[in-house]
Amino acid sequence: MKLTFPPLLTETELQALYQRARSAAADSSLQNLLEQRQAGDVASRYRGAGLDYAESRPYQPGDEPRFMHWSVTARTGKAHVKQFREERRPAVFIVLDRRRAMRFGTKVRLKAAQAARVAALIAFAATQQGWAASGVILEAQPHWFSASTDTHAVWEFVRQCAATCPPLLTTHEPTLASILPLINASVVRGTHVYLLSDFSDLDAACEAHILQLLHHHPLFTVQVLDTAECELPAAGRVNLQGLDGVTHCVNLADPALREQFRQQAAALHEGQAQRLRGWGCHYTQLLAAVDAPELAVPLPHGMGT
């Protein structure tokens, strides 16, 4: 008999998330909204040939004569050209981790399902404000989605995020460190990048790539954890199989064992949080059982002119 697995999120749940993203974007009193001006009103920090004058600089061979700043040239006696701020459409890039470690859950939903809910909220909020949305679904074979403001394209991306997510049998899957440089090479400067993961493989190899991303993009990290990864369930005596294949009988009701686990888990997660914050990332810890992630995770929010 062939096993079938339901999608992480049903169409009804996606529709509800769409409405919640609309409500969150419309409610300016929410402090978790990521504020940005609409396309055409974004004062980029990058210099280029846009419409808004930024500054002048000395002429260099190859500069276009049409950008000569004649008044400064006359005043200083040296040739100067005008520089302009580039107009950039606000955009988001979503990294959704659906690898093996994310396909775990003990209460309400899988970690991958919670991450998919957050991805949907971000993508929906972005398109409501005219932002372009793109991303990659990180699993055995990563799925890349091009930037788009088209509602149908964004819905297709969200549905792929919420697609069925059975246990993975393969041990061959990309590492976070291997995917980060690909993001940096493909995403337009200034794009708001969201990393939705449990960061189980956050290591020293990730640091250089994250710092490089931060040089060009605001970076938002959302660490999705299951309750059982923070404290042991009071399940009494159970047989647990370790990574070495050996089965151990463990008394999960033992107060000393529960406290030891809680302290070690807290130290691990706090260490990961400190690393991400220390590198300059916006960090949010989110339990998989939380029903309203939009109250914790900054969502795109466009300000009217």
PAFIZA-355468 format. One line per 5 residues: number of its first residue (from 1); for each residue z negated, x negated, y negated of C-alpha. Coordinates in steps of 0.2 Angstrom, whole numbers. Each point is the difference from the previous one (the first is absolute). Layout:
<atoms>
NUM = Z,X,Y  ...
</atoms>
This chain:
<atoms>
1 = 0,0,0  5,-7,-17  -13,-1,-13  4,7,-17  -9,-5,-16
6 = 0,11,-16  4,-7,-17  -14,-8,-10  2,14,-13  8,17,2
11 = 12,7,-13  -13,12,-6  -12,-15,-3  14,-9,-9  3,15,-11
16 = -19,1,-4  0,-18,-5  15,3,-11  -9,13,-9  -16,-11,-1
21 = 10,-14,-8  7,12,-13  -17,6,-4  -7,-18,-1  14,-6,-11
26 = -2,15,-12  -19,-2,-1  -2,-14,-14  -19,1,3  1,-9,16
31 = -5,-18,-2  9,-6,16  17,3,-8  11,-15,-3  7,2,-17
36 = 17,-5,-6  12,6,-12  16,9,5  16,-10,3  8,-5,-17
41 = -18,-3,-7  -5,-14,10  -3,-16,-10  3,-13,13  -8,-17,0
46 = 17,-7,5  12,-6,-13  18,5,1  14,9,-8  -8,17,-2
51 = -1,11,-16  -17,-5,-7  -1,-16,-10  -14,-11,6  2,-17,-9
56 = 12,-13,-5  2,-18,7  10,-15,-4  19,1,6  5,-8,16
61 = 17,-4,6  7,15,9  -9,13,-10  11,15,-6  4,-1,-18
66 = -2,19,-2  -19,-3,2  -1,-13,-14  -15,4,-11  8,-4,-17
71 = -15,2,-11  -11,-12,9  15,-12,2  2,1,-19  -19,-2,-4
76 = -3,-15,12  17,-8,-1  1,0,19  9,12,11  -10,13,8
81 = 4,15,12  -9,16,3  -9,5,16  -3,17,6  -12,9,12
86 = 9,6,15  -1,19,4  -6,2,18  -2,16,9  -18,2,7
91 = 0,-2,19  -11,-1,15  2,-9,17  -10,6,14  -5,-11,15
96 = -6,12,14  -8,-9,15  3,9,16  -3,-14,12  -11,0,15
101 = -17,-2,-9  4,15,-11  4,11,15  -19,3,2  -12,14,-4
106 = -16,8,5  -3,14,-13  13,12,-8  15,-11,1  7,-17,4
111 = 0,-14,-13  19,1,-1  -1,18,-4  -11,-3,-15  11,-14,-6
116 = 15,12,2  -9,13,-11  -3,-13,-13  18,-6,1  5,18,-2
121 = -11,3,-15  6,-16,-9  19,4,3  -2,18,-5  -10,-4,-16
126 = 13,-14,-4  15,12,1  -9,13,-10  0,-12,-14  17,-6,2
131 = -5,-17,8  11,-8,13  -8,-1,17  4,-12,14  -10,-8,15
136 = -1,-7,17  -8,8,16  -8,-15,9  1,2,19  9,-9,14
141 = 16,2,-9  -3,2,-19  9,14,-8  6,-4,-18  4,14,-13
146 = 10,-4,-16  -7,5,-17  4,18,-5  -5,14,-12  9,13,10
151 = -12,13,7  9,2,17  0,-19,3  -18,-2,-4  -4,15,12
156 = 10,-9,13  -11,-16,-3  -16,10,1  5,9,16  4,-16,8
161 = -18,-6,-5  -7,15,8  11,0,16  -8,-1,17  -10,-16,3
166 = -4,-2,19  -10,-15,6  10,-16,0  3,-9,16  8,-15,-7
171 = -10,-15,-7  15,-6,-10  -2,7,-18  2,-8,-17  -15,-8,-9
176 = -5,5,-18  3,-18,-5  18,1,7  4,16,-10  -7,-5,-17
181 = 13,-12,-5  14,12,5  -8,12,-12  -1,-12,-14  18,-4,2
186 = 6,18,0  -10,9,-13  4,0,-18  -12,-8,-12  -14,11,-7
191 = 1,12,15  -18,7,5  -2,-6,18  -12,9,12  -6,-8,16
196 = -7,14,12  -8,-9,15  -16,-4,8  3,-19,-3  -5,-5,17
201 = 12,-15,-1  -4,-5,-18  -1,-19,1  3,-15,-10  18,1,3
206 = 0,16,-11  -8,-8,-15  15,-9,-7  12,15,2  -13,12,-8
211 = -2,-11,-14  19,-1,-2  1,19,0  -14,1,-13  10,-12,-11
216 = 14,13,-2  -8,17,5  -16,10,-1  -7,1,17  -11,14,7
221 = -8,-3,17  -7,15,10  -10,-5,15  -1,14,13  -14,-1,12
226 = -7,12,14  -18,4,0  -2,-8,16  5,-17,-8  -15,1,-12
231 = -13,7,12  -1,3,19  0,19,5  -16,5,9  8,3,17
236 = -13,-7,12  6,-11,14  19,-3,1  12,-12,9  10,-10,-13
241 = 14,-11,5  2,-16,-11  15,-9,-5  -2,-12,15  2,15,12
246 = -18,0,5  -10,16,0  -18,0,-7  -13,13,1  -7,3,-18
251 = -14,11,-6  6,6,-17  -17,9,-3  -9,-17,-1  -6,-1,-18
256 = 0,-19,0  18,-1,6  5,14,-12  -7,-9,-15  7,-17,5
261 = 17,8,1  -2,9,-17  -5,-17,-8  14,-10,7  13,14,-4
266 = -6,1,-18  1,-19,-2  18,0,7  6,14,-11  -9,-6,-16
271 = 8,-17,3  17,7,1  -3,10,-15  -6,-15,-10  15,-10,5
276 = 12,14,-6  -10,3,-16  -1,-19,-3  18,-2,2  3,13,-14
281 = 4,16,10  -7,17,-3  -10,4,15  -5,17,8  -9,2,16
286 = 4,17,8  -7,8,16  13,9,11  -11,16,0  0,2,-19
291 = 10,16,-4  4,-4,-19  6,-18,-1  8,4,-17  -17,0,-7
296 = -2,-18,4  17,-8,0  9,-2,-17  16,11,0  15,-3,-11
301 = -1,11,-16  13,1,-14  -6,3,-18  11,11,-10  7,-7,-17
</atoms>
